[in-house]
């Protein structure tokens, strides 16, 4: 964490929880059991990613009184809870859609690059006592990671049931990025 000022006890508690959530997400995504199916691999890595967004949103809701931030957090909880349920429902049929070694390797290599960038940006978000801004600066690279992972998966043969989930991730999370960037701008960032 990049801390440039003395942090309040409230900020320290918020950031300690965030750090636990981030570490758990990294572990879940990097230790997911991968198979010969891009569809399966996407799902088992995206579920802990979405779970982290839900937990990050629950974390900020304990501290914020900012209505736009509350609305963003509640929207994330609703959208990503639904997405996790849908992905769990299609996991078994989707894992039957296997891929050849070459595209599987290229897909996996790109995912690793995306994850490395996302993890680094989330760890290096600028932290101060403005918890609302901290949440937005943490969530923007998180959403960008999901968008990049979805675009990557759409380049390959995937389970037809997964395609609408990927398109929904692109739609909702690109919209969310725009809302969060706009809100940060209004906050003076």
C-alpha positions as CSV (number, residue, x, y, z in Angstrom):
1,X,0.0,0.0,0.0
2,X,1.2,3.5,-0.9
3,X,0.4,5.6,2.2
4,X,1.4,9.3,2.0
5,X,-0.3,10.6,5.1
6,X,-1.2,9.5,8.6
7,X,-4.2,7.3,8.4
8,X,-7.1,7.4,10.8
9,X,-8.1,4.3,12.8
10,X,-11.3,4.1,10.6
11,X,-9.2,4.2,7.4
12,X,-6.8,1.6,8.9
13,X,-9.7,-0.8,9.6
14,X,-11.2,-0.2,6.1
15,X,-7.8,-0.9,4.5
16,X,-7.0,-3.9,6.6
17,X,-10.2,-5.6,5.5
18,X,-9.6,-4.6,1.9
19,X,-6.1,-6.1,2.1
20,X,-7.6,-9.4,3.4
21,X,-10.2,-9.4,0.6
22,X,-7.6,-8.7,-2.1
23,X,-5.3,-11.4,-0.8
24,X,-8.1,-13.9,-0.7
25,X,-9.1,-13.0,-4.3
26,X,-5.5,-13.4,-5.5
27,X,-5.3,-16.8,-3.9
28,X,-8.7,-17.9,-5.3
29,X,-7.8,-16.7,-8.8
30,X,-4.3,-18.0,-9.0
31,X,-4.9,-21.3,-7.3
32,X,-8.1,-22.2,-9.2
33,X,-8.0,-25.7,-10.7
34,X,-7.7,-25.2,-14.4
35,X,-8.7,-27.7,-17.1
36,X,-8.6,-28.0,-20.9
37,X,-11.7,-25.8,-21.1
38,X,-11.4,-22.0,-21.5
39,X,-15.0,-21.7,-20.4
40,X,-14.4,-23.6,-17.2
41,X,-11.2,-21.7,-16.5
42,X,-12.8,-18.4,-17.0
43,X,-15.6,-19.3,-14.6
44,X,-13.5,-20.7,-11.8
45,X,-11.3,-17.6,-11.9
46,X,-14.1,-15.1,-12.2
47,X,-16.1,-16.4,-9.3
48,X,-13.5,-15.4,-6.7
49,X,-13.0,-12.1,-8.6
50,X,-16.8,-11.3,-8.3
51,X,-16.8,-12.5,-4.7
52,X,-14.1,-10.0,-3.9
53,X,-16.1,-7.2,-5.5
54,X,-19.1,-8.1,-3.3
55,X,-16.9,-8.1,-0.2
56,X,-15.2,-4.9,-1.1
57,X,-18.6,-3.3,-1.6
58,X,-19.8,-4.6,1.8
59,X,-16.7,-3.2,3.3
60,X,-17.3,0.3,2.0
61,X,-20.9,0.2,3.0
62,X,-19.8,-0.1,6.6
63,X,-18.1,3.3,6.4
64,X,-19.6,5.5,3.7
65,X,-22.4,8.0,3.9
66,X,-21.9,9.1,0.3
67,X,-25.1,8.2,-1.6
68,X,-23.5,7.7,-5.1
69,X,-20.8,5.4,-3.5
70,X,-23.6,3.5,-1.7
71,X,-25.5,3.1,-5.0
72,X,-22.4,1.8,-6.8
73,X,-21.6,-0.7,-4.0
74,X,-25.2,-2.0,-3.8
75,X,-25.3,-2.3,-7.6
76,X,-22.1,-4.3,-7.6
77,X,-23.4,-6.6,-4.9
78,X,-26.7,-7.3,-6.8
79,X,-25.1,-7.7,-10.3
80,X,-22.1,-9.9,-9.2
81,X,-24.2,-12.1,-6.9
82,X,-26.5,-12.9,-9.8
83,X,-23.5,-13.5,-12.1
84,X,-21.9,-15.9,-9.6
85,X,-25.1,-17.9,-9.3
86,X,-25.4,-18.1,-13.1
87,X,-21.8,-19.1,-13.6
88,X,-22.2,-21.8,-10.9
89,X,-25.3,-23.1,-12.8
90,X,-23.4,-23.4,-16.1
91,X,-20.1,-24.7,-14.8
92,X,-20.7,-28.4,-15.4
93,X,-22.0,-28.1,-19.0
94,X,-19.4,-25.5,-19.8
95,X,-16.5,-27.6,-18.7
96,X,-17.4,-30.1,-21.4
97,X,-16.4,-27.5,-24.0
98,X,-12.7,-28.2,-24.3
99,X,-10.1,-26.4,-26.3
100,X,-7.0,-27.4,-28.2
101,X,-3.6,-26.9,-26.4
102,X,-2.5,-23.9,-28.6
103,X,-5.4,-21.6,-27.9
104,X,-5.6,-22.8,-24.3
105,X,-2.0,-21.8,-23.8
106,X,-2.4,-18.4,-25.5
107,X,-5.6,-17.7,-23.5
108,X,-3.9,-18.7,-20.2
109,X,-0.8,-16.5,-21.0
110,X,-3.0,-13.5,-21.6
111,X,-5.1,-14.1,-18.4
112,X,-1.8,-14.2,-16.4
113,X,-0.8,-10.8,-17.9
114,X,-4.3,-9.4,-17.1
115,X,-4.2,-10.7,-13.5
116,X,-0.7,-9.4,-12.9
117,X,-1.7,-5.9,-14.0
118,X,-4.9,-6.0,-12.0
119,X,-3.3,-7.3,-8.8
120,X,-0.5,-4.6,-9.1
121,X,-2.9,-1.8,-9.7
122,X,-5.2,-2.8,-6.9
123,X,-2.2,-3.1,-4.5
124,X,-0.8,0.3,-5.6
125,X,-4.0,2.3,-5.4
126,X,-3.4,5.7,-3.7
127,X,-4.5,5.6,-0.1
128,X,-5.5,8.4,2.2
129,X,-8.3,9.2,4.7
130,X,-10.8,9.7,1.9
131,X,-12.3,6.2,2.1
132,X,-14.8,6.8,-0.7
133,X,-12.0,7.7,-3.1
134,X,-10.0,4.7,-2.0
135,X,-12.9,2.3,-2.8
136,X,-13.3,3.8,-6.3
137,X,-9.5,3.7,-7.0
138,X,-9.5,0.0,-5.9
139,X,-12.6,-1.0,-7.8
140,X,-11.7,0.6,-11.1
141,X,-8.8,-1.7,-11.8
142,X,-10.8,-4.6,-10.5
143,X,-13.6,-3.9,-13.0
144,X,-11.0,-3.3,-15.8
145,X,-9.6,-6.8,-15.0
146,X,-13.0,-8.4,-15.5
147,X,-13.5,-6.5,-18.8
148,X,-10.1,-7.6,-20.1
149,X,-10.7,-11.2,-19.0
150,X,-14.1,-11.2,-20.7
151,X,-12.8,-9.7,-24.0
152,X,-10.0,-12.3,-23.9
153,X,-12.4,-15.2,-23.5
154,X,-14.6,-14.0,-26.3
155,X,-11.8,-14.5,-28.8
156,X,-12.0,-18.3,-28.4
157,X,-14.4,-21.2,-28.7
158,X,-16.4,-21.1,-25.5
159,X,-19.6,-22.6,-24.2
160,X,-22.6,-20.8,-25.7
161,X,-24.1,-20.4,-22.2
162,X,-21.0,-18.4,-21.1
163,X,-21.3,-15.8,-23.9
164,X,-24.2,-13.8,-22.5
165,X,-22.4,-13.7,-19.1
166,X,-19.3,-12.2,-20.8
167,X,-21.4,-9.7,-22.6
168,X,-23.1,-8.7,-19.4
169,X,-19.8,-8.3,-17.6
170,X,-18.6,-6.0,-20.5
171,X,-21.8,-4.0,-20.4
172,X,-22.2,-3.5,-16.6
173,X,-18.5,-3.2,-15.7
174,X,-17.7,-0.7,-18.5
175,X,-20.6,1.4,-17.3
176,X,-19.5,1.0,-13.7
177,X,-15.9,2.2,-14.6
178,X,-17.4,5.3,-16.3
179,X,-19.5,6.0,-13.2
180,X,-16.6,5.6,-10.8
181,X,-14.2,7.7,-12.9
182,X,-16.8,10.4,-13.1
183,X,-17.4,10.3,-9.4
184,X,-13.7,10.5,-8.7
185,X,-13.4,13.5,-11.0
186,X,-16.2,15.2,-9.0
187,X,-14.3,14.4,-5.8
188,X,-11.3,16.3,-7.3
189,X,-9.2,13.4,-8.5
